[in-house]
Amino acid sequence: MKTVDEIRFIVAPAYDRDNDLVRAFTQRPGNILYYDAEEEMDAALNSLRNGGIPSKEVLVLRRFRGRFFQKCPGSPGMICCNYRVMNTCFNCLYNCAYCFLNSYLNSYGIVQFTNLEDLFSDLREFIASSRKDMVYRIGTGEFTDSLMFDEVTGIGRSLIAETAGSGNVMLELKTKSSNIDHLVAIRDRGHAVLSWTLGTNHNISHYEEDTATLDERLASAARASEAGYFTAFHLDPVILYDGWKEEYEKLLEKLFREVDSSRIPWISLGGFRYSPGFKAVLRELFPKEKMTLGEMFPGADGKLRYFKPARREMYKFLIDRITSRTTVPFLYLCMESSEMWYETMKRNYSSSDELEKDFSDAMKEFLASR
């Protein structure tokens, strides 16, 4: 598994040297390139790129001028769970072939945002104005991996402390790492959830370069659960291949053998999907990939997905294998049509708000029973 120690170059703002997060990185071993203006930052990045330095070995520290806190934009024509996203970083240490961030061809380096005071201000504002009869799920793992170098940034610990007293917030830190040592000893964790994206050994070895192994992820999840955290899991994307059923069966058997299912609030399921144009990018970056060789068809949102009968079979298989072992977690489909929801789980959602309300009610029941 790749770690923060493999960051070779840090491009940092000279005017923000006293920022705690900037200092946390610039005090570490590595080549520090300071800049005073955006033009200097761009020049430093172009020099590194032209010098053949891999993007994943470059960390860019800068202030974020966009929205730190937002609702997941979802996908047109699909049912979305209305997840709340906190933007703390852009890009990731790991190299997953299917990651939508690969579409951003002009992106270079891992960009860590440094003005975290603005993030926490936005978070406090949301909590203060939130409906107290709803439970909200908030996470940092949409555009990055929440824990890839969290032991340096301290963002996870700070967010856990900030949300610990909020009875209607479930903070999710989502990862493909095993990097939880710095979080295990925290006692006042509120409703914090440590979650893992899971795939079969086949898919991890073929498409998730530099990540923790399946065994490492599950061992970390078991340790987090034993320490008192809630743990959640994302089987997303599910990538089909000859023998996928047997391997997903083994994955689920191992998951529920090692992790206490009574402390799992949710599990998501999502089939492999991609936007038009992504295939060409993927073939350039990963010429040996076989994900896009299957029959894919455009959905209502324009994204290509497995043929509907294949998706339906996939979801029904996974739902059956999960519910035969536990009925505690709230199961949900990521970016799927209302028809698919009904055909696989007999849930009749006409809007994303309806799913969010169901999800919230399930979480209220889950938390009340703990």
Secondary structure, DSSP 8 states (H G I E B T S, - for coil): ---GGG--EEEEEGGGTTSHHHHHHHTSSSEEEEESSHHHHHHHHHHHHHTT--GGGEEEEE---S-SEEE----TTSB----EEE--EES-SSEETT-GGGG-TT--SEEEE--HHHHHHHHHHHHHHS-TTS-EEEES-SSS-TTTTHHHH-HHHHHHHHHTT-TTEEEEEEESS---TTTTT----TT-EEEEE---HHHHHHHEETS--HHHHHHHHHHHHHTT-EEEEEEEEE---TTHHHHHHHHHHHHHHHS-GGG--EEEEEE-EE-TTHHHHHHHH-TT--GGGS-EEE-TTS-EEE-HHHHHHHHHHHHHHHHTT-S-SEEEESSB-HHHHHHHH----SSHHHHHHHHHHHHHHHHHT-
